Amino acid sequence: MRYFTTVVAVCLACCAAVEGKPPNIIFILSDDLGFGDYSISNPVNRTTATIPTPNIQSLADNGIKFNRSYSGPVCAPSRCTLMTGLHMGHCTIRGNDGSYSPLLSTDITVAKALQGVYVTGLVGKWGLGDFNTTGYPLAQGFDYFIGQDSQVSCHNWYPSVLQNGTDDQCEIAANGPANLGTKCLESNPGCKWANDLYSEKAVEFIERNANGEKPFFLYLSTTTPHSGNLKGVVNEYPTPFQYYEKFSDESYSAQLRYFASAVWAQDIMVGSVLQTLRDLSIEEDTVVWFSGDNGPDDHQLDVFDDPGYFRGKKRSLHEGGTRQTIAVQWKNHIKPSTSSNHILAFWDFLPTAVELAGLPPIATDGVSVADLLQGNAQTKTHEYLYWEFCMESAINGILPQQYPPGWIQAVRFDQGEHEWKAIRSNKQKMYLYDLVSDISESVDLAGQNPGVVATAVSYMEDAHVENTYWVSANSSSERCCNACYNHAGCASPCWHQN
C-alpha cells in the first residue's frame, strides 16, 4: 500500500527523469461522457448511431490509449482522486459534494505539487471546494482559475456569474436576463455558453504561457455533456445552434440530438487545444490527456451504446460507472497508435505528472506511467484498484445493478489469467466477476472462488480509512450519502436539485 509510506528517493534521481525543461501538461476532463460516446473505445455497439469525435480520435492516433483505465463513479470523488492521487478509500471527498466536505489544506493536489516549477491553471468545473474554503482552486495550488467552483452551479450552462481567481462574482454580461431563453439557441445568440468561454480561456492560457521560463499545467474541466439548464428553456442539453444544427436532421429524439451536439462540441474544444499547440509549435513539448469523469447518465443509453458492453452507469461501481478509455498524446515521445492494456486509474495522474516534472515522488495510491509515456517498459503496476461509494437506490444502466444499495466497496485486480472484479454492499455478500470471460459482470463466481473472495476482502479492509464526513458501514454517526450541500447540512441527491 503506497498511502502513508515514506519516500526515500533522492531528488537527484527524480530530476533525471526528464532532461531539460519538463514538458507542459494538459488534462482535458469531460463531464458524464459515456464509454461509447467517443470513437476510441471498444467494445461498443456502433450499429445504431455514432457521434463524430475526430479530435479525440487524433489524440489516440498520435499517442496512446489505455484500454483498461478507470475513473471514479461520480463527479466529485472522481475529480478528487484525479487531483490528489488517492483512491476513494483515502481521498477527502467520497460522495458527490465538494461543497459539503471541501479539500483540506493538508491535501496535496497535482497543482500544489507542480506549483513553482510550473505555471498552474484551471479552466471550467472544479467541484472540490467553494470560494473562501480550503478547497478553492487558489488554495489548492492553482495560479489561475476561471470557472465554476461548485458542481451544482455547473448545471447552469449559461451562468451570469463565474469565479475568476479572487473574484467570486465575475459577471458574464452576455448572460443577462435579456439574452437568455429560447433566443439563446437561435443562430445569432447574444448569450455565451460556458463551454465556449472555457475553450477560449484555455487557448488564451496556453498562448500566454507557451514560451515562458516555466512549463505550464492546464486542467481544462468542461461541463459537457453533463445535462444542464438554460433559464426559460425545457432542454437538458441546451447547446448553441452552431453545434445543434449538425444533428438537427437525425432520426433519433430531440433530446439525443442535443446530447450528440454536446459531445461533438466537446470534441471541438479538444480540437481547439490541439490546433493551438500546433500553431505555437509546442506539440512535442506538451503531454495532453483526455478522459471522461465517470459513466454516462440522464438520457436513453442504447442509441449510442453509451456504457459500451458494461453494466451500470454513473454512480455505479459496476464497470459502466467507472470504465474509461484514456488517451494521451506526446508527439515524438509516444509512438503513434499505441494501444496499452496497462491498468490506469485517475489516481495515477499525480505521480505521473510529478515524475515528468522531475520532482521528488509524493506518497499516493497511484502508479506513475511516465516510463510508458517516454517509450520505456512499464514495470510498475497496481496490486489492486479500490472504490467505495454510498448509494441509497439501485443504479441501472442498459444492464441492471447486481448488488444491493447501501455503502458499496469494489476492488479490481489481475490474478494470473483472470481479471477479477469484486463488489460488496454494507460489508455483507460479496459478488465476484471475471472480466476476461464476463465483461458485463453477469455471472457471480464468489461461491466457486473462496480464496479470491478472501483476497478481495483483505484488499477492501486494507484500502478503507474512516472519513469524518462520508458514511461507511462502520459509521454510527449521521453522515451524508451521495448528497448535495445546503447550509443546514446533508441535502437530497444532486440530480434532484436545480
PyMOL commands that set and color helices and strands:
alter all, ss='L'
color gray80, all
select helices_A, chain A and resi 11-15+54-61+75-84+110-114+137-140+153-155+173-175+177-179+182-185+194-209+241-247+254-279+283-285+319-322+346-356+370-373+446-448+450-463+494-496
alter helices_A, ss='H'
color red, helices_A
select strands_A, chain A and resi 24-31+64-70+119-125+144-148+161-164+167-171+216-225+286-292+323-329+338-345+385-391+406-415+418-425+430-434+485-486+489-490
alter strands_A, ss='S'
color yellow, strands_A
deselect
rebuild
show_as cartoon
